[in-house]
């Protein structure tokens, strides 16, 4: 049975580092590149405080996601590893853990980057990597 390693990716340089690490440690595995779109950031309000859904923001986010996954796939090709790409919507940490835990996806491990937040940023913003590590049903490797 071949291994499947989940590498959650975003536009941060740590995503490339995570992919490079996964390719180095698991060269025979299929690397699943997962990008999670968080629609909570697409909500805004008008001058009356009414909530507005920004369709143009969603379209721009999807285009950026397509470009990101194409860039990461090209890097994976250079690293000579097999990849699959997946785009999902939801809260990033929750969605990553849910995807990894779904038996149909057959994920053996997660390799992800850490943004290295410290101090108040870490307390207030939380850490996707930390949340995934605490809740993941499979082993998680965090790279800097």
C-alpha positions as CSV (number, residue, x, y, z in Angstrom):
1,X,0.0,0.0,0.0
2,X,1.4,3.4,-1.0
3,X,1.5,6.2,1.5
4,X,-0.5,9.4,1.2
5,X,0.8,12.5,2.9
6,X,-1.3,15.6,3.3
7,X,0.4,18.9,2.9
8,X,-1.9,21.8,3.6
9,X,-0.8,24.8,1.6
10,X,-1.3,28.6,1.6
11,X,0.6,31.5,0.1
12,X,3.2,31.5,2.9
13,X,6.8,30.4,2.2
14,X,6.4,27.7,4.9
15,X,4.1,25.8,2.6
16,X,6.9,25.3,0.1
17,X,9.2,24.2,2.9
18,X,6.6,21.7,4.0
19,X,6.3,20.3,0.5
20,X,10.1,20.0,0.1
21,X,10.3,18.2,3.5
22,X,7.5,15.8,2.6
23,X,9.1,15.1,-0.8
24,X,12.5,14.4,1.0
25,X,11.1,12.2,3.7
26,X,8.4,10.5,1.7
27,X,9.7,10.4,-1.9
28,X,7.5,7.4,-2.9
29,X,4.3,8.8,-1.4
30,X,1.5,10.6,-3.1
31,X,1.5,14.1,-1.7
32,X,-2.0,15.6,-1.3
33,X,-1.8,19.4,-1.6
34,X,-4.8,20.8,0.3
35,X,-5.8,24.4,0.3
36,X,-8.7,25.5,2.5
37,X,-10.7,28.6,1.5
38,X,-12.0,30.4,4.5
39,X,-15.3,32.2,3.6
40,X,-15.4,34.0,6.9
41,X,-12.9,36.5,5.4
42,X,-15.4,37.2,2.5
43,X,-18.0,38.8,4.7
44,X,-18.2,42.6,5.1
45,X,-20.8,45.1,6.1
46,X,-22.2,48.2,4.5
47,X,-22.6,51.6,6.1
48,X,-25.7,50.5,7.9
49,X,-24.0,47.4,9.4
50,X,-25.9,45.0,7.2
51,X,-23.8,41.9,6.2
52,X,-22.7,41.7,2.6
53,X,-21.3,38.6,0.8
54,X,-18.6,39.5,-1.6
55,X,-19.0,37.4,-4.7
56,X,-16.1,39.1,-6.4
57,X,-13.9,38.2,-3.4
58,X,-14.8,34.6,-3.7
59,X,-13.9,34.6,-7.4
60,X,-10.6,36.3,-6.7
61,X,-9.8,33.8,-3.9
62,X,-10.6,30.9,-6.2
63,X,-8.3,32.3,-8.9
64,X,-5.5,32.8,-6.3
65,X,-6.1,29.2,-5.1
66,X,-5.7,27.9,-8.7
67,X,-2.5,29.8,-9.1
68,X,-1.2,28.6,-5.8
69,X,-1.9,24.9,-6.5
70,X,-0.4,25.2,-9.9
71,X,2.8,26.7,-8.4
72,X,2.9,24.0,-5.8
73,X,2.3,21.2,-8.4
74,X,5.2,22.6,-10.5
75,X,7.5,22.5,-7.4
76,X,6.4,19.0,-6.7
77,X,7.2,18.0,-10.3
78,X,10.7,19.5,-9.8
79,X,11.0,17.4,-6.6
80,X,9.9,14.4,-8.6
81,X,6.9,13.5,-6.4
82,X,3.4,12.5,-7.3
83,X,0.7,15.0,-6.2
84,X,-3.1,15.4,-6.0
85,X,-4.7,18.7,-5.3
86,X,-7.8,19.4,-3.2
87,X,-9.6,22.6,-2.5
88,X,-12.2,22.8,0.3
89,X,-14.1,25.5,2.1
90,X,-14.2,25.9,5.8
91,X,-12.2,26.8,8.9
92,X,-8.6,25.7,8.0
93,X,-7.7,23.7,11.1
94,X,-11.0,22.0,11.4
95,X,-11.1,21.2,7.6
96,X,-7.6,19.8,7.6
97,X,-8.3,17.5,10.5
98,X,-11.6,16.4,9.1
99,X,-10.0,15.6,5.7
100,X,-7.2,13.7,7.3
101,X,-9.6,11.7,9.5
102,X,-12.0,10.7,6.7
103,X,-11.1,7.1,6.0
104,X,-11.9,7.5,2.3
105,X,-9.0,9.9,1.9
106,X,-6.5,7.3,3.3
107,X,-4.1,9.9,4.8
108,X,-1.1,8.5,6.6
109,X,0.4,11.7,7.9
110,X,0.4,15.5,7.7
111,X,3.4,17.7,6.9
112,X,2.7,21.4,7.3
113,X,4.5,24.7,7.8
114,X,4.4,26.8,10.9
115,X,4.0,30.6,10.6
116,X,6.1,31.0,13.8
117,X,3.8,33.5,15.5
118,X,4.8,34.4,19.0
119,X,3.4,36.5,21.8
120,X,0.0,38.2,21.5
121,X,-0.3,37.2,17.8
122,X,-0.2,33.6,18.8
123,X,-2.7,34.0,21.6
124,X,-5.2,36.1,19.7
125,X,-4.9,34.6,16.2
126,X,-4.3,31.0,17.3
127,X,-2.3,28.6,15.3
128,X,-3.6,26.4,12.6
129,X,-0.6,24.1,13.0
130,X,-1.0,23.8,16.7
131,X,-4.8,23.1,16.4
132,X,-4.1,20.4,13.7
133,X,-1.4,18.8,15.9
134,X,-3.7,18.6,18.9
135,X,-6.7,17.2,17.0
136,X,-5.2,15.1,14.2
137,X,-6.0,11.4,14.0
138,X,-2.7,10.9,12.1
139,X,0.9,11.9,12.8
140,X,1.8,15.6,12.1
141,X,5.1,17.0,11.3
142,X,5.5,20.8,11.6
143,X,8.4,22.5,9.6
144,X,9.7,26.0,9.9
